[in-house]
Amino acid sequence: MGNEEQDTEEFTPKGAVAFFIVLMVFFLITWFAFYFELLSRA
C-alpha cells in the first residue's frame, strides 16, 4: 500500500497540462489579433 500512495502523489496529468498550455496560447494569439486589429483602425 505504501507504493501505491507514493505513485499517486507523483502523478502529473501531462495531457491536461499540455491542453491547458495550448488553450492559453490560442487565447493569447486571438486576443493579440483583435488588439492589433483595433489598433490599426484607430
Number of C-alpha atoms within 10 A of each C-alpha: 5 6 7 8 9 10 9 9 8 8 8 9 8 9 9 10 11 11 11 12 12 12 12 12 12 11 12 12 12 11 12 11 12 12 11 10 11 10 9 8 6 5
